[in-house]
Amino acid sequence: MNEETVLDKMKEEGLRLTPQRVHIVELLFELSHPTADQIYAMMAEKFPYVSQTTVYSTLKKLKEIGVVRELSNDGDKSSQFELAETEHWHLNCKVCGVIYDLEPNDAESLMAVGMNNGAFQVDSCRVEFYGVCTKCMSDIRHD
């Protein structure tokens, strides 16, 4: 998936391609698992009069048309967003909140198991691991 594909999908779904929406898409390609607030802060640099509502509503619409996934974290951390490009897994650090992508080597065979020999149709899958990243483990050991 590239920016052009996402913008084409937005047009197909009847969404106007405003400069603000286009920039939100650009930021989703540029940033790794940003929160809506991070996108808003980056948007304000280029569009000082953009509202948080614009960012939140655009993310909601992108999610509804299937080009963005919302990743909810445990506890009080804000949701993070990513492009819905490929099925992959996540490693979530419970300390710093960083989400790492994990490309499984054998995802197709796991999907086949999930389909139960044709008795079930899998549309998507979500696998998330929770723990502590190496940076946070190092910080904890040095305290």
C-alpha positions as CSV (number, residue, x, y, z in Angstrom):
1,M,0.0,0.0,0.0
2,N,1.3,3.5,-0.8
3,E,-0.1,7.0,-0.4
4,E,-1.7,7.0,-3.8
5,T,-3.6,3.8,-3.0
6,V,-4.9,5.3,0.2
7,L,-5.9,8.5,-1.5
8,D,-7.7,6.6,-4.3
9,K,-9.6,4.6,-1.7
10,M,-10.6,7.8,0.1
11,K,-11.9,9.2,-3.2
12,E,-13.8,5.9,-4.0
13,E,-15.4,6.2,-0.5
14,G,-16.5,9.8,-1.2
15,L,-14.1,11.5,1.1
16,R,-12.8,14.9,-0.1
17,L,-9.1,15.1,-0.4
18,T,-8.5,18.2,1.6
19,P,-4.8,19.3,2.2
20,Q,-5.3,18.4,5.9
21,R,-6.5,14.9,5.1
22,V,-3.7,14.3,2.6
23,H,-1.2,15.4,5.2
24,I,-2.6,13.1,7.8
25,V,-2.1,10.2,5.4
26,E,1.5,11.4,4.7
27,L,2.1,11.4,8.5
28,L,0.7,7.9,8.8
29,F,3.3,6.7,6.3
30,E,6.1,8.7,8.0
31,L,5.5,8.0,11.7
32,S,5.6,4.6,13.5
33,H,2.3,3.9,15.4
34,P,1.5,7.6,16.2
35,T,-1.3,8.6,18.6
36,A,-3.9,11.1,17.4
37,D,-2.3,13.7,19.6
38,Q,1.1,13.2,17.9
39,I,-0.5,13.5,14.5
40,Y,-2.3,16.7,15.7
41,A,1.0,18.2,17.0
42,M,2.7,17.4,13.6
43,M,-0.3,18.8,11.7
44,A,-0.2,22.1,13.7
45,E,3.3,22.8,12.3
46,K,2.0,22.9,8.7
47,F,-1.6,23.8,9.4
48,P,-1.7,26.1,12.5
49,Y,-5.5,26.4,12.4
50,V,-6.2,22.6,12.2
51,S,-8.5,21.3,14.9
52,Q,-8.1,18.1,17.0
53,T,-11.6,17.3,15.7
54,T,-10.3,17.2,12.1
55,V,-7.6,14.8,13.1
56,Y,-9.8,12.5,15.1
57,S,-12.6,12.5,12.5
58,T,-10.2,11.8,9.7
59,L,-8.6,8.9,11.6
60,K,-12.1,7.5,12.3
61,K,-13.1,7.7,8.6
62,L,-9.8,6.1,7.5
63,K,-10.5,3.3,10.0
64,E,-14.1,2.9,8.8
65,I,-12.9,2.5,5.1
66,G,-10.3,-0.1,6.2
67,V,-7.0,1.8,5.5
68,V,-6.1,2.4,9.1
69,R,-6.1,0.2,12.2
70,E,-6.5,1.5,15.7
71,L,-4.2,-0.1,18.3
72,S,-5.5,0.2,21.8
73,N,-3.0,-0.1,24.6
74,D,-3.5,-1.4,28.1
75,G,-4.3,1.1,30.8
76,D,-4.5,4.8,30.2
77,K,-2.2,5.1,27.2
78,S,-3.8,6.7,24.0
79,S,-4.6,4.5,21.1
80,Q,-2.1,4.4,18.4
81,F,-2.7,4.1,14.6
82,E,-1.1,2.3,11.7
83,L,-1.8,1.7,8.1
84,A,-3.8,-1.6,7.5
85,E,-1.2,-2.8,5.0
86,T,-0.4,-6.4,6.0
87,E,-1.3,-8.7,8.8
88,H,1.5,-8.6,11.3
89,W,1.9,-9.0,15.0
90,H,2.8,-6.5,17.7
91,L,5.2,-6.5,20.6
92,N,3.8,-3.9,23.1
93,C,6.1,-2.5,25.8
94,K,4.1,-2.1,29.0
95,V,6.6,0.5,30.4
96,C,7.2,3.0,27.6
97,G,4.2,2.2,25.4
98,V,6.2,1.6,22.2
99,I,4.7,-0.9,19.7
100,Y,7.1,-2.9,17.6
101,D,5.9,-4.7,14.5
102,L,6.7,-8.4,14.1
103,E,6.4,-10.1,10.7
104,P,5.6,-13.7,11.4
105,N,7.4,-16.2,9.2
106,D,4.6,-18.6,9.1
107,A,1.5,-16.4,9.2
108,E,-0.2,-18.1,6.3
109,S,-0.2,-21.6,7.9
110,L,-1.5,-20.0,11.1
111,M,-4.3,-18.4,9.1
112,A,-5.0,-21.8,7.6
113,V,-5.4,-23.3,11.1
114,G,-7.7,-20.4,11.9
115,M,-9.8,-21.2,8.9
116,N,-10.3,-24.7,10.3
117,N,-10.2,-26.5,6.9
118,G,-12.8,-24.2,5.3
119,A,-15.2,-24.2,8.2
120,F,-14.4,-20.6,9.1
121,Q,-13.5,-17.6,7.0
122,V,-10.8,-15.4,8.5
123,D,-11.0,-11.7,7.5
124,S,-8.2,-10.5,9.7
125,C,-6.2,-11.5,12.7
126,R,-4.6,-9.6,15.5
127,V,-1.8,-11.0,17.6
128,E,-0.3,-8.9,20.4
129,F,2.4,-9.7,22.9
130,Y,2.8,-7.6,26.0
131,G,6.0,-7.3,28.0
132,V,9.0,-5.0,28.5
133,C,11.3,-3.9,25.7
134,T,15.1,-4.2,25.9
135,K,15.6,-0.5,26.4
136,C,13.2,-0.4,29.4
137,M,14.7,-3.6,30.8
138,S,18.1,-2.0,30.6
139,D,16.8,1.2,32.3
140,I,15.2,-0.9,35.1
141,R,18.4,-2.9,35.7
142,H,20.4,0.3,36.0
143,D,18.1,1.8,38.6
